Amino acid sequence: MLLTFGFKTTSMRRLTLLFCLLAFDSISQKQKPFSGKLVYSIQIRDTSLRKLIPMKHMLIFTNDTLVRIENETEQLGIQVMIKHLVLNKSYLLLQTPTGKYAIQTDHGTHKIDSFPYTYKKKWGKTLICGKKANKLLVKSKNFPDDLIFYYYKNTSVKYLNSHGNFPGLLVKYYLPSADGIYEYTLVEQEEMMPPKDAFGIPSDFKKVSFDEFMNEILKKQTETPIKLE
């Protein structure tokens, strides 16, 4: 009886392990790799400020290993982030009055793309960019009230630089800023193979660490005399 019981227990353990592996594999396969282009509109949430703050756009190219994110900024024009999803490293391309820089960031040691939040999945879907998007209720100390986010459950959130722990690609979400809360909405999605040069760093950009960049900026500021009127 003991030998039979032991055999059944071992068999059950193996079956349980096999079931878990199959279940994990089926879950991982739900989110399919994506190569192509994503375009988000960016506008201030406060409708009374929309006449003062024009709508901008964020453009994303990815081949599922590399991501290029282009943002429009008033101070520096187009700001580009090139990120390696496997190595978890990135370069921020900046054109400044003192030069062009590719600032390297190691996301494993320096987290720059997250803010504290919690979320709950909610019933209800909506069509965004022609596809059904699932609903989330999101809480954060950076929001004055709870906000509704939407996401594609079959696409990973990893292509966005702003959020890393949501259950799918956010297609309508919000980010806090000094001006207020901005609303990001997916307005275009195209499956394609981006050109290779989309992920390259131009030869006229100087590769530096964040500390090296700050040291160069401070050094050039001290070298430039201040004009008193």
C-alpha beads as a LAMMPS data file, in Angstrom:
LAMMPS data file: protein, C-alpha beads

229 atoms
228 bonds

1 atom types
1 bond types

-500.0 500.0 xlo xhi
-500.0 500.0 ylo yhi
-500.0 500.0 zlo zhi

Masses

1 110.0

Atoms # bond

1 1 1 0.000 0.000 0.000
2 1 1 2.797 2.415 0.837
3 1 1 4.595 1.739 -2.445
4 1 1 1.374 2.178 -4.428
5 1 1 0.536 5.384 -2.555
6 1 1 4.046 6.682 -3.197
7 1 1 3.737 5.919 -6.897
8 1 1 0.392 7.723 -7.112
9 1 1 1.746 10.736 -5.240
10 1 1 4.761 10.989 -7.546
11 1 1 2.549 10.628 -10.611
12 1 1 0.161 13.279 -9.345
13 1 1 3.061 15.648 -8.705
14 1 1 4.323 15.113 -12.238
15 1 1 0.857 15.689 -13.676
16 1 1 0.468 18.844 -11.564
17 1 1 3.862 20.147 -12.727
18 1 1 2.988 19.351 -16.360
19 1 1 -0.360 21.140 -15.993
20 1 1 1.355 24.220 -14.511
21 1 1 3.902 24.321 -17.333
22 1 1 1.180 24.023 -19.969
23 1 1 -0.894 26.689 -18.239
24 1 1 2.101 29.045 -18.057
25 1 1 2.870 28.425 -21.708
26 1 1 -0.715 29.179 -22.742
27 1 1 -0.702 32.404 -20.705
28 1 1 2.613 33.547 -22.197
29 1 1 1.298 32.868 -25.713
30 1 1 -1.706 35.176 -25.224
31 1 1 0.494 38.236 -25.666
32 1 1 1.890 38.057 -29.175
33 1 1 5.124 39.779 -30.245
34 1 1 4.547 43.051 -32.048
35 1 1 6.658 44.699 -34.721
36 1 1 5.493 47.953 -36.175
37 1 1 4.365 51.491 -35.418
38 1 1 2.201 52.960 -32.653
39 1 1 1.040 56.576 -32.572
40 1 1 -0.507 58.188 -29.482
41 1 1 -2.205 61.555 -29.185
42 1 1 -1.238 63.521 -26.060
43 1 1 -3.520 66.211 -24.663
44 1 1 -4.082 67.865 -21.319
45 1 1 -6.945 66.250 -19.384
46 1 1 -8.326 69.578 -18.187
47 1 1 -10.505 70.640 -21.124
48 1 1 -10.307 74.307 -20.110
49 1 1 -6.551 74.254 -20.822
50 1 1 -6.694 72.562 -24.228
51 1 1 -6.821 75.881 -26.091
52 1 1 -3.642 76.962 -24.305
53 1 1 -1.763 73.658 -24.533
54 1 1 -1.885 72.155 -28.044
55 1 1 -2.185 68.445 -28.695
56 1 1 1.072 66.569 -29.277
57 1 1 1.904 63.067 -30.470
58 1 1 4.144 60.204 -29.412
59 1 1 5.527 57.881 -32.097
60 1 1 6.799 54.374 -31.294
61 1 1 8.660 51.966 -33.572
62 1 1 9.536 48.454 -32.390
63 1 1 10.824 45.152 -33.756
64 1 1 9.926 43.456 -30.434
65 1 1 13.541 43.686 -29.225
66 1 1 14.319 47.350 -29.781
67 1 1 11.985 50.297 -29.232
68 1 1 12.246 53.868 -30.496
69 1 1 9.990 56.405 -28.765
70 1 1 9.694 59.952 -30.123
71 1 1 8.058 62.664 -27.996
72 1 1 7.356 66.285 -28.869
73 1 1 8.653 68.757 -26.262
74 1 1 8.426 72.546 -26.219
75 1 1 11.916 73.065 -24.801
76 1 1 13.980 70.538 -26.785
77 1 1 11.818 69.701 -29.798
78 1 1 11.692 65.980 -30.649
79 1 1 13.051 63.860 -27.796
80 1 1 14.046 60.291 -28.755
81 1 1 14.448 57.238 -26.511
82 1 1 15.994 54.070 -27.961
83 1 1 15.578 51.089 -25.662
84 1 1 16.845 47.490 -25.791
85 1 1 14.119 45.360 -24.196
86 1 1 16.335 42.328 -23.538
87 1 1 19.346 44.155 -22.091
88 1 1 17.046 46.667 -20.340
89 1 1 19.265 49.565 -21.388
90 1 1 18.425 52.694 -23.296
91 1 1 19.784 55.880 -24.838
92 1 1 18.060 59.231 -24.589
93 1 1 18.954 61.401 -27.594
94 1 1 19.024 65.100 -26.761
95 1 1 19.950 68.104 -28.891
96 1 1 21.017 70.922 -26.598
97 1 1 22.584 74.354 -27.221
98 1 1 25.869 72.841 -26.037
99 1 1 25.806 69.758 -28.266
100 1 1 24.115 66.496 -29.204
101 1 1 24.117 63.736 -26.606
102 1 1 23.093 60.078 -26.361
103 1 1 22.598 59.587 -22.617
104 1 1 22.850 55.958 -21.559
105 1 1 20.518 54.589 -18.888
106 1 1 20.571 51.184 -17.216
107 1 1 16.966 50.478 -16.252
108 1 1 18.045 47.622 -14.014
109 1 1 19.702 50.026 -11.587
110 1 1 17.979 53.340 -12.281
111 1 1 14.207 53.359 -12.650
112 1 1 13.044 56.487 -14.429
113 1 1 9.817 55.350 -16.055
114 1 1 7.413 54.488 -13.238
115 1 1 5.218 56.087 -10.624
116 1 1 3.319 54.512 -7.684
117 1 1 -0.110 53.184 -8.635
118 1 1 -2.509 50.309 -8.090
119 1 1 -5.110 48.979 -10.491
120 1 1 -8.132 46.686 -10.658
121 1 1 -9.555 44.998 -13.719
122 1 1 -13.118 46.130 -14.390
123 1 1 -15.964 44.878 -16.536
124 1 1 -16.491 46.740 -19.756
125 1 1 -14.697 47.218 -23.062
126 1 1 -14.426 49.946 -25.658
127 1 1 -13.148 50.226 -29.219
128 1 1 -9.852 52.058 -29.539
129 1 1 -8.130 52.233 -32.897
130 1 1 -10.565 49.618 -34.222
131 1 1 -9.837 46.976 -31.561
132 1 1 -11.537 46.004 -28.301
133 1 1 -9.737 47.352 -25.232
134 1 1 -10.210 46.137 -21.663
135 1 1 -10.877 48.411 -18.702
136 1 1 -8.804 49.175 -15.588
137 1 1 -9.512 51.331 -12.548
138 1 1 -6.233 53.019 -11.574
139 1 1 -5.394 54.723 -8.288
140 1 1 -2.328 56.898 -7.682
141 1 1 -1.315 59.624 -5.277
142 1 1 -0.423 61.642 -8.390
143 1 1 -4.094 61.660 -9.465
144 1 1 -6.748 63.699 -7.632
145 1 1 -9.273 60.911 -8.302
146 1 1 -9.371 57.368 -9.684
147 1 1 -8.978 57.155 -13.456
148 1 1 -10.085 54.656 -16.100
149 1 1 -7.326 53.194 -18.283
150 1 1 -7.815 50.874 -21.268
151 1 1 -5.435 48.194 -22.571
152 1 1 -5.021 45.482 -25.213
153 1 1 -4.640 42.228 -23.316
154 1 1 -2.980 40.416 -26.247
155 1 1 -0.121 42.929 -26.571
156 1 1 2.602 43.566 -23.997
157 1 1 2.967 46.890 -22.195
158 1 1 6.758 46.660 -22.601
159 1 1 6.726 48.884 -25.703
160 1 1 5.769 51.888 -23.571
161 1 1 8.408 53.634 -21.513
162 1 1 5.960 55.052 -18.966
163 1 1 4.473 51.878 -17.476
164 1 1 5.922 48.452 -16.857
165 1 1 3.511 46.395 -14.759
166 1 1 0.105 46.616 -16.407
167 1 1 -1.503 43.441 -17.852
168 1 1 -1.307 44.622 -21.464
169 1 1 -0.500 47.479 -23.815
170 1 1 -2.097 50.669 -22.516
171 1 1 -4.074 52.328 -25.306
172 1 1 -5.689 55.037 -23.204
173 1 1 -3.908 56.181 -20.059
174 1 1 -2.797 59.210 -18.070
175 1 1 0.494 60.640 -16.848
176 1 1 1.081 63.430 -14.325
177 1 1 3.225 66.463 -15.181
178 1 1 3.978 69.945 -13.917
179 1 1 1.205 71.320 -16.169
180 1 1 -1.366 68.786 -15.034
181 1 1 -2.488 65.315 -16.054
182 1 1 -2.025 64.318 -19.687
183 1 1 -4.225 61.855 -21.565
184 1 1 -2.519 59.426 -23.966
185 1 1 -4.710 57.709 -26.580
186 1 1 -3.651 55.276 -29.294
187 1 1 -4.723 56.729 -32.661
188 1 1 -2.740 54.553 -35.075
189 1 1 -1.345 51.017 -35.059
190 1 1 0.439 49.404 -37.985
191 1 1 2.192 46.040 -38.150
192 1 1 5.388 46.416 -40.164
193 1 1 9.146 45.904 -39.975
194 1 1 10.689 49.265 -39.027
195 1 1 13.821 50.381 -40.885
196 1 1 17.051 49.378 -39.146
197 1 1 18.295 52.947 -38.899
198 1 1 15.299 53.765 -36.688
199 1 1 17.192 52.163 -33.791
200 1 1 20.640 53.551 -34.540
201 1 1 22.411 56.422 -32.808
202 1 1 23.584 59.126 -35.271
203 1 1 27.347 59.499 -35.492
204 1 1 27.212 63.164 -34.464
205 1 1 25.726 62.296 -31.057
206 1 1 28.162 61.839 -28.175
207 1 1 27.519 58.781 -25.983
208 1 1 27.673 59.685 -22.283
209 1 1 26.354 58.500 -18.940
210 1 1 23.833 60.672 -17.111
211 1 1 26.526 61.854 -14.671
212 1 1 28.893 62.700 -17.537
213 1 1 26.125 64.636 -19.252
214 1 1 25.378 66.674 -16.130
215 1 1 29.093 67.366 -15.587
216 1 1 29.484 68.624 -19.160
217 1 1 26.433 70.866 -18.895
218 1 1 27.614 72.330 -15.591
219 1 1 31.133 72.797 -16.919
220 1 1 29.955 74.666 -20.010
221 1 1 27.643 76.824 -17.916
222 1 1 30.545 77.906 -15.711
223 1 1 32.730 78.569 -18.758
224 1 1 30.083 80.819 -20.350
225 1 1 30.124 84.296 -18.767
226 1 1 26.805 85.628 -17.521
227 1 1 25.756 88.834 -19.246
228 1 1 24.313 91.465 -16.930
229 1 1 21.969 93.985 -18.469

Bonds

1 1 1 2
2 1 2 3
3 1 3 4
4 1 4 5
5 1 5 6
6 1 6 7
7 1 7 8
8 1 8 9
9 1 9 10
10 1 10 11
11 1 11 12
12 1 12 13
13 1 13 14
14 1 14 15
15 1 15 16
16 1 16 17
17 1 17 18
18 1 18 19
19 1 19 20
20 1 20 21
21 1 21 22
22 1 22 23
23 1 23 24
24 1 24 25
25 1 25 26
26 1 26 27
27 1 27 28
28 1 28 29
29 1 29 30
30 1 30 31
31 1 31 32
32 1 32 33
33 1 33 34
34 1 34 35
35 1 35 36
36 1 36 37
37 1 37 38
38 1 38 39
39 1 39 40
40 1 40 41
41 1 41 42
42 1 42 43
43 1 43 44
44 1 44 45
45 1 45 46
46 1 46 47
47 1 47 48
48 1 48 49
49 1 49 50
50 1 50 51
51 1 51 52
52 1 52 53
53 1 53 54
54 1 54 55
55 1 55 56
56 1 56 57
57 1 57 58
58 1 58 59
59 1 59 60
60 1 60 61
61 1 61 62
62 1 62 63
63 1 63 64
64 1 64 65
65 1 65 66
66 1 66 67
67 1 67 68
68 1 68 69
69 1 69 70
70 1 70 71
71 1 71 72
72 1 72 73
73 1 73 74
74 1 74 75
75 1 75 76
76 1 76 77
77 1 77 78
78 1 78 79
79 1 79 80
80 1 80 81
81 1 81 82
82 1 82 83
83 1 83 84
84 1 84 85
85 1 85 86
86 1 86 87
87 1 87 88
88 1 88 89
89 1 89 90
90 1 90 91
91 1 91 92
92 1 92 93
93 1 93 94
94 1 94 95
95 1 95 96
96 1 96 97
97 1 97 98
98 1 98 99
99 1 99 100
100 1 100 101
101 1 101 102
102 1 102 103
103 1 103 104
104 1 104 105
105 1 105 106
106 1 106 107
107 1 107 108
108 1 108 109
109 1 109 110
110 1 110 111
111 1 111 112
112 1 112 113
113 1 113 114
114 1 114 115
115 1 115 116
116 1 116 117
117 1 117 118
118 1 118 119
119 1 119 120
120 1 120 121
121 1 121 122
122 1 122 123
123 1 123 124
124 1 124 125
125 1 125 126
126 1 126 127
127 1 127 128
128 1 128 129
129 1 129 130
130 1 130 131
131 1 131 132
132 1 132 133
133 1 133 134
134 1 134 135
135 1 135 136
136 1 136 137
137 1 137 138
138 1 138 139
139 1 139 140
140 1 140 141
141 1 141 142
142 1 142 143
143 1 143 144
144 1 144 145
145 1 145 146
146 1 146 147
147 1 147 148
148 1 148 149
149 1 149 150
150 1 150 151
151 1 151 152
152 1 152 153
153 1 153 154
154 1 154 155
155 1 155 156
156 1 156 157
157 1 157 158
158 1 158 159
159 1 159 160
160 1 160 161
161 1 161 162
162 1 162 163
163 1 163 164
164 1 164 165
165 1 165 166
166 1 166 167
167 1 167 168
168 1 168 169
169 1 169 170
170 1 170 171
171 1 171 172
172 1 172 173
173 1 173 174
174 1 174 175
175 1 175 176
176 1 176 177
177 1 177 178
178 1 178 179
179 1 179 180
180 1 180 181
181 1 181 182
182 1 182 183
183 1 183 184
184 1 184 185
185 1 185 186
186 1 186 187
187 1 187 188
188 1 188 189
189 1 189 190
190 1 190 191
191 1 191 192
192 1 192 193
193 1 193 194
194 1 194 195
195 1 195 196
196 1 196 197
197 1 197 198
198 1 198 199
199 1 199 200
200 1 200 201
201 1 201 202
202 1 202 203
203 1 203 204
204 1 204 205
205 1 205 206
206 1 206 207
207 1 207 208
208 1 208 209
209 1 209 210
210 1 210 211
211 1 211 212
212 1 212 213
213 1 213 214
214 1 214 215
215 1 215 216
216 1 216 217
217 1 217 218
218 1 218 219
219 1 219 220
220 1 220 221
221 1 221 222
222 1 222 223
223 1 223 224
224 1 224 225
225 1 225 226
226 1 226 227
227 1 227 228
228 1 228 229
